[in-house]
Amino acid sequence: MVSRVIPVDPFDLVLFGATGDLAQRKILPGLYHRFEVGQMPEDARIIGTARSDMDDAAFRAVVQDGIKQFAPEYKTDILARFLDCVEYIPVDALGDAGWPELKKKLRPDAVRAFYLSVGPSLFSGIAQRLHDHGLATPESRIVVEKPFGRDLATAKALNAGLRACFEEHQIYRIDHYLGKETVQNLMALRFANSLFEPLWNATHVDHVQITVAESIGVDGRGAYYDQSGAMRDMIQNHLVQLLCLTAMEPPSKFTPNSVRDEKVKVIEALEPVEQQDIARGQYKPQNGEDGYLDHVGDPNSRTESYIALKVHVGNWRWAGVPFYLRTGKRLRARESEIAVVFRDPPHTIFPNVGHLRGNVLVIRLQPDEGITLRTTIKDPGPGGFRLADVSLDMSFAEALGADVRPQDAYERLVMDVIRGDQTLFMRGDEAEAAWAWVDPIIQGWEGGRDRPAPYDPGSSGPEDALMLMHRDGRRWRQIGG
């Protein structure tokens, strides 16, 4: 299989928060990889900005160290050429210092993008200064990272602040899960193949499981995480987006607004979640290692490090089909997947076989991106007719070949910004619709006295989550299995 690289137009990318962890770990290494394969042109420019007072040479040294650490397969000669595209200007995000100098750097004939790799509290202020200092042209793009607020009210205020200075078609709300190859292949799997879409409904699907499990805890970022929790940090954005792509109707065209229209319809069709269909947990201390309460420094914290939900999409396609969502910290393994579990065969014709299990289509997002379909076949060999479950397994790394390196999500998404393609980015009404569904769920448990249930690190989560499935006669797929 050949990966085709389509170069983008020359651009000026202004990276706010350029010395921060996300920029060094993901954004700049991603840009380097796009430069290495020839997608980023030689005359493109990356202009880093932050409060730190440094010159171009000092910033290039910071970028070089980051790429050596997070893109260790770099090529020395190509890295040197890439660094020639990198510049730096100190800018006060909430003051006036540095803005005139930044304006002078920008070319009028190049694509202009502003990437806000900073906290959400700075979004509106930076957008306003971009507008006031004349940096924001009608063709400019602005990129903002999650979280898009912490509830519906703050999401609306954030959107209002951005829209006061930019049109909606200029705003790119980035969710890196949507940049994963497997997530995009979910759409290709459904809408480019006649095999699955006729079966993609309540008649044939028993239930869907969406899992985003992490093996690490919140040590080092406990103060931030304790203000959000798994519901705000993961469910409201990442898992809801995965649910939308799984449950959405086929758009009439593969255009940004057509795709996002169908995603919004899914969110608006989500039914209210009862508290008995929610399981929350916090990981415990174990073997001398601190637990969640130690990591956040608050023995009375009621913030969840794990959550599982049973969700229903109230429309004809999915009537009666539960979607089980779960995510958590310090679980058995780092693993993300969407599992579409089809109904069991209604009747078996084979003697002495017993109950036949339904097929399972698994879309793996990490760590090994690929697609697996569990099927039932005859067990080879003489001596009777026996059946066995086997998997048809496609790993992207193997399918693409050793010469093709799968793109990191940020590589794809940043290039989409330069191309002006918003298909994989959240629209403002989409973010607000998700908060409108999430807010009552959070308010339901915040009004009570129940604490998240403790669970063992390295497990699959609290017992309450297991019971959530057992009550329905179902079982979670094993994490790390």
C-alpha positions in Angstrom: 0.0 0.0 0.0 1.3 3.4 -1.0 0.8 6.5 1.2 0.3 9.6 -1.0 1.5 12.9 0.2 -0.2 16.0 -1.1 1.8 19.2 -0.3 0.0 22.1 1.3 0.4 25.8 0.4 3.0 28.0 2.0 1.8 29.1 5.5 2.7 31.1 8.6 1.7 29.1 11.7 1.9 31.2 14.9 2.2 28.8 17.8 1.1 30.4 21.1 2.5 28.5 24.1 5.4 27.3 21.9 7.6 26.3 24.9 4.8 24.3 26.6 4.6 20.5 26.9 2.0 19.9 24.2 3.9 22.0 21.6 7.1 20.2 22.4 5.7 16.7 22.7 3.1 16.7 19.8 2.7 19.8 17.6 6.3 20.6 16.7 7.4 16.9 16.2 4.2 16.5 14.1 5.2 19.4 11.9 8.7 18.0 11.6 7.3 14.7 10.3 5.2 16.6 7.7 8.3 18.5 6.6 10.3 15.3 6.4 7.8 13.6 3.9 7.5 16.8 1.8 4.0 17.9 2.8 5.1 21.0 4.6 6.8 23.3 2.0 10.4 24.7 2.5 9.1 28.3 2.6 6.5 27.6 5.4 7.2 29.3 8.7 6.5 28.3 12.3 6.6 31.4 14.6 6.7 30.4 18.2 5.4 32.8 20.8 5.4 32.7 24.6 6.3 35.0 27.6 9.9 33.7 27.7 12.4 36.3 26.4 14.6 34.4 23.9 15.8 34.8 20.4 15.4 32.6 17.3 18.6 30.6 18.0 17.5 29.8 21.6 14.1 28.7 20.5 15.4 26.6 17.7 17.6 24.8 20.3 14.4 24.1 22.4 12.6 22.8 19.3 15.6 20.6 18.4 15.7 19.1 21.8 12.0 18.3 21.7 12.2 16.7 18.3 15.2 14.6 19.4 13.2 13.4 22.4 9.8 12.9 20.8 10.8 12.1 17.2 13.9 10.1 17.8 13.9 8.7 14.2 14.7 12.2 12.9 17.2 12.8 10.2 19.9 15.3 11.0 20.1 17.0 7.6 16.3 17.3 7.4 16.0 18.6 10.9 18.5 21.4 10.1 16.3 22.4 7.2 13.2 22.3 9.3 14.7 24.5 12.0 15.4 27.1 9.3 11.6 27.5 9.1 11.3 28.2 12.9 11.3 31.7 14.4 10.4 33.2 17.8 8.8 36.4 19.1 8.1 37.0 22.8 4.4 38.1 23.1 2.3 39.0 26.1 -0.9 37.1 25.6 -3.0 39.5 27.7 -1.0 42.7 27.2 0.2 44.7 24.2 3.9 43.7 24.2 5.1 41.9 21.1 2.0 42.2 19.0 3.3 44.8 16.6 6.5 42.8 16.0 4.4 39.7 15.4 2.3 41.5 12.8 5.4 42.6 10.9 6.5 38.9 10.7 3.4 37.7 8.9 3.2 37.5 5.1 0.1 38.8 3.4 0.2 36.1 0.7 0.6 33.0 2.9 -2.0 30.9 4.7 -2.2 32.3 8.2 -3.0 30.1 11.2 -2.9 30.8 14.9 -2.6 27.8 17.2 -3.5 28.4 20.8 -1.6 25.8 22.7 -2.5 27.5 26.0 -5.2 27.3 28.7 -8.8 28.1 27.7 -8.8 31.1 30.0 -6.5 32.8 27.4 -8.5 31.9 24.3 -10.8 35.0 24.2 -8.1 37.4 25.2 -5.7 36.2 22.5 -8.5 36.2 19.9 -9.4 39.8 20.8 -5.7 41.0 20.5 -5.3 39.2 17.2 -8.4 41.1 16.0 -7.4 44.5 17.6 -3.9 44.5 16.2 -5.0 43.6 12.7 -3.4 40.1 12.6 -6.7 38.3 12.0 -7.6 38.5 8.3 -10.8 37.1 6.8 -8.8 34.1 5.6 -7.0 33.4 8.9 -7.6 30.3 11.0 -7.5 29.9 14.8 -7.0 26.6 16.5 -8.1 26.0 20.1 -7.4 22.9 22.3 -9.9 21.3 24.7 -11.4 21.8 27.2 -14.1 23.8 25.4 -15.5 25.1 28.7 -16.4 23.1 31.9 -20.1 23.3 31.4 -22.7 24.7 29.0 -22.5 28.2 30.3 -18.7 28.5 30.0 -18.7 26.8 26.6 -21.2 29.4 25.3 -19.1 32.2 26.7 -15.9 30.7 25.1 -17.7 30.4 21.8 -19.0 33.9 22.0 -15.5 35.3 22.7 -14.1 33.5 19.7 -16.9 34.4 17.4 -16.6 38.1 18.3 -13.3 38.1 16.4 -13.5 35.1 14.0 -16.2 33.6 11.8 -17.3 30.0 12.6 -15.6 28.7 9.5 -12.3 30.1 10.8 -12.4 28.4 14.2 -10.9 24.9 14.5 -11.7 23.2 17.8 -9.2 20.3 17.9 -9.9 16.9 19.4 -6.9 14.7 18.6 -8.9 11.5 18.8 -10.6 12.5 15.5 -7.2 12.7 13.8 -6.4 9.0 14.5 -6.3 6.9 11.3 -8.6 4.3 12.8 -11.3 6.8 13.7 -11.3 8.1 10.1 -11.4 4.5 8.9 -14.6 4.0 10.9 -16.3 6.3 8.4 -14.6 4.6 5.5 -15.6 1.2 6.9 -19.2 2.2 7.2 -19.8 4.4 4.1 -17.4 3.0 1.5 -18.4 -0.7 2.0 -21.8 -2.2 1.3 -21.1 -5.1 3.7 -21.5 -3.3 7.1 -24.0 -0.4 6.7 -27.1 -2.6 6.1 -26.3 -4.4 9.4 -25.5 -1.1 11.3 -28.8 -0.8 13.2 -30.9 -2.1 16.1 -32.0 -5.2 14.1 -28.5 -6.7 14.0 -26.5 -4.9 16.7 -26.9 -6.0 20.3 -24.8 -3.3 21.9 -21.7 -1.1 21.4 -18.8 -0.7 23.8 -16.5 2.3 23.7 -13.4 2.1 25.9 -10.6 4.5 26.5 -8.4 3.0 29.2 -5.2 4.5 30.6 -2.6 2.8 32.7 -1.1 6.0 34.2 -2.6 8.0 37.0 -2.9 11.7 37.5 0.4 12.3 39.4 1.9 15.6 38.3 -1.4 17.0 37.1 -3.7 16.2 40.0 -4.7 19.8 40.7 -5.9 20.3 37.1 -7.5 16.9 36.8 -9.4 17.2 40.1 -11.3 20.2 38.7 -12.5 18.2 35.7 -12.6 14.4 36.3 -13.1 11.7 33.8 -16.6 13.0 32.8 -15.4 16.4 31.8 -11.9 15.4 30.7 -12.8 12.4 28.5 -16.5 11.6 28.1 -17.8 15.1 27.1 -15.4 15.3 24.2 -13.4 12.2 23.2 -15.9 9.5 23.9 -19.0 11.5 22.7 -17.1 12.1 19.4 -16.4 8.4 19.0 -20.1 7.6 19.8 -21.2 10.2 17.2 -19.0 8.6 14.4 -20.3 5.2 15.3 -24.0 6.1 15.5 -24.4 8.9 12.9 -26.4 8.6 9.7 -24.6 8.7 6.4 -24.1 12.3 5.4 -25.4 13.3 2.0 -21.9 14.5 1.0 -18.5 14.2 2.6 -18.2 17.9 3.4 -17.3 19.4 6.8 -20.8 20.7 7.6 -22.6 17.6 6.3 -20.6 15.4 8.6 -20.9 17.7 11.5 -24.6 18.1 11.0 -25.1 14.3 11.4 -22.9 14.3 14.5 -25.0 17.0 16.1 -28.1 15.0 15.4 -26.7 12.1 17.4 -25.9 14.3 20.4 -29.3 15.8 20.3 -30.8 12.3 20.2 -29.0 11.2 23.4 -31.4 10.3 26.1 -31.0 11.5 29.7 -28.8 9.1 31.7 -30.3 7.7 35.0 -27.9 7.7 38.0 -28.3 3.9 38.2 -26.7 3.7 34.8 -23.5 5.4 35.9 -20.5 3.9 37.7 -17.8 6.2 39.1 -14.5 5.3 40.8 -11.2 6.4 42.2 -8.1 4.3 42.1 -6.7 3.2 45.5 -3.2 3.3 46.9 -1.5 -0.1 46.4 1.9 -1.6 47.3 3.2 1.7 48.7 2.1 3.7 45.6 -0.2 6.7 46.1 -3.8 6.6 45.1 -6.0 9.2 43.5 -6.6 11.1 46.7 -2.9 11.4 47.3 -2.2 12.6 43.8 -4.8 15.4 44.0 -3.9 16.3 47.5 -7.4 16.2 48.8 -8.6 13.4 51.0 -12.2 14.5 50.6 -12.2 14.8 46.8 -15.3 13.4 45.1 -13.9 13.7 41.6 -13.9 10.5 39.6 -10.8 9.0 37.9 -13.1 6.3 36.3 -16.6 6.5 34.8 -18.8 4.1 33.0 -22.2 5.0 31.4 -25.0 3.2 29.7 -26.3 5.5 27.0 -29.2 5.3 24.5 -29.5 7.1 21.2 -33.2 7.9 20.8 -33.8 7.3 17.1 -35.1 4.6 14.8 -31.7 3.2 13.9 -30.6 2.6 17.4 -33.8 2.1 19.4 -33.2 -0.3 22.3 -29.4 -0.6 21.6 -27.3 0.4 24.6 -24.0 2.2 24.1 -21.6 1.4 27.0 -18.9 4.1 27.5 -16.0 3.7 30.0 -12.8 5.5 30.6 -10.4 5.6 33.6 -6.9 6.1 35.0 -4.6 3.4 36.4 -6.4 0.6 34.6 -4.9 -2.7 33.5 -3.5 -1.4 30.2 -3.5 1.6 27.9 -6.1 0.7 25.3 -8.8 2.5 23.3 -11.4 0.7 21.1 -14.9 0.7 19.7 -16.5 -2.7 19.8 -19.7 -3.3 17.8 -21.3 -6.5 19.2 -23.8 -8.0 16.8 -26.7 -10.2 17.9 -26.2 -13.9 18.5 -27.4 -16.2 15.7 -31.1 -17.0 16.5 -30.7 -20.7 15.9 -28.0 -23.3 15.6 -28.2 -26.2 13.1 -25.0 -27.9 14.5 -25.4 -30.8 17.0 -23.6 -30.6 20.3 -22.4 -27.1 19.7 -24.5 -25.1 22.2 -25.1 -21.4 22.1 -23.4 -19.4 19.3 -22.0 -16.0 20.0 -22.5 -13.0 17.8 -19.8 -11.5 15.7 -17.8 -8.6 17.1 -16.3 -5.8 15.0 -13.5 -4.0 17.0 -12.0 -0.8 15.8 -8.7 -0.4 17.8 -7.5 3.2 18.3 -4.5 2.5 20.5 -1.9 1.2 21.0 -2.0 -1.0 17.9 -4.3 0.8 15.4 -6.3 -1.7 13.3 -9.6 -3.5 12.8 -10.6 -7.0 14.0 -13.7 -9.0 13.2 -14.5 -12.0 15.4 -16.0 -14.8 13.3 -17.0 -18.4 13.9 -15.5 -21.2 11.8 -15.2 -24.9 11.8 -12.4 -26.1 14.1 -9.9 -27.9 11.7 -9.4 -31.6 12.0 -11.3 -34.9 11.9 -13.5 -36.4 14.5 -16.7 -34.4 14.6 -18.0 -31.0 13.8 -16.6 -28.4 16.2 -16.7 -24.7 16.0 -14.1 -22.1 17.0 -14.0 -18.3 17.3 -11.2 -16.7 15.2 -10.4 -13.1 14.4 -9.8 -11.5 11.0 -7.2 -9.0 12.1 -5.8 -6.1 10.2 -3.1 -4.1 11.8 -2.4 -0.7 10.1 1.3 -1.1 10.7 1.4 -4.4 8.8 -1.1 -3.4 6.1 0.7 -0.2 5.3 4.1 -1.8 5.2 7.3 -1.0 6.9 8.0 1.9 4.6 4.9 3.9 5.7 4.9 5.4 9.2 1.3 5.9 10.5 0.7 9.6 11.1 0.2 11.0 14.5 -3.2 12.6 14.9 -1.7 16.1 15.3 0.1 15.7 12.0 -3.1 15.2 10.1 -5.1 17.8 12.0 -2.6 20.6 11.7 -2.3 20.0 7.9 -6.1 20.0 7.7 -6.1 23.5 9.3 -3.7 24.7 6.6 -5.9 23.1 3.9 -8.9 24.7 5.5 -10.7 21.4 6.0 -12.9 21.4 9.1 -14.3 17.9 8.8 -12.4 16.5 11.8 -13.0 19.5 14.0 -15.8 20.2 16.4 -18.3 23.0 15.5 -19.5 25.4 18.1 -23.0 24.0 18.3 -21.6 20.5 18.6 -19.6 21.4 21.7 -22.6 23.1 23.2 -24.9 20.2 22.5 -22.5 17.8 24.2 -22.4 20.0 27.3 -26.2 20.3 27.3 -26.3 16.5 27.6 -23.5 16.2 30.1 -24.4 18.9 32.5 -27.6 17.2 34.0 -25.6 14.0 34.5 -22.9 15.8 36.6 -25.5 17.8 38.4 -27.3 14.6 39.3 -24.3 13.2 41.3 -23.1 16.5 42.6 -26.4 16.9 44.3 -26.0 13.7 46.2 -23.5 12.4 48.8 -22.2 9.3 47.1 -18.5 9.1 46.7 -16.8 7.4 43.7 -16.1 3.7 44.5 -12.5 2.8 45.1 -10.8 0.3 42.7 -7.5 -1.4 42.5 -4.8 0.0 40.2 -4.2 -2.4 37.4 -7.8 -3.6 37.4 -10.7 -3.0 35.0 -12.3 -0.5 37.3 -14.8 -0.7 40.2 -17.3 -3.5 40.8 -20.2 -1.1 40.1 -19.1 -0.9 36.5 -19.1 -4.7 36.2 -22.7 -4.7 37.6 -23.7 -2.1 35.1 -23.2 -4.7 32.4 -24.2 -7.8 34.4 -27.6 -6.4 35.1 -28.2 -6.5 31.3 -26.8 -10.0 30.9 -23.6 -8.7 29.2 -19.9 -8.4 30.0 -17.3 -5.8 29.3 -14.6 -6.7 26.9 -11.3 -7.4 28.7 -8.9 -4.6 28.9 -5.4 -5.6 27.7 -6.7 -9.0 26.6 
